[in-house]
Amino acid sequence: MQVRQVRWRYQGHWLRRVRSTRHEAVEFFVTRILREKRACASCVEQGVATASKPVRIAPKSIFSDEVIIDLLVNKYCDAVPLYRQRAILMRDLGIDVALTTINDAVLRVGELLIRSLA
């Protein structure tokens, strides 16, 4: 990609660029989970031990735990229905998610709550 140089003129003088500032608004983030593998050099039988995966609300969901919690807060505290949250995701971020996927994530939290109460 080629960057075009723009020349600015102020009161008859050419201005030179001193520095640029970049501002980015990050809405969502990537969570990197590092699972270490360790082995004992003197223990031949035991092999390699790997750290266990962290427990997630919905293990195979495309949503992180933080996004699911945000969906729940918007639904129950702010009274924003799921179909409106889907429209907000599409409008603001360009993410097209099926309404059933969002509903499944919310229902998964309900299943976990029922199990904890039983």
Buried (B, 14 or more C-beta within 10 A) or exposed (E): EEEEEEEEEEEEEEEEEEEEEEEEEEEEEEEEEEEEEEEEEEEEEEEEEEEEEEEBBBEEBEBBBEBBBBBBEBBEEEEBEBEEBBEEBEEEEEEEBEEEEBBEBBEBBEEEEEEEEE
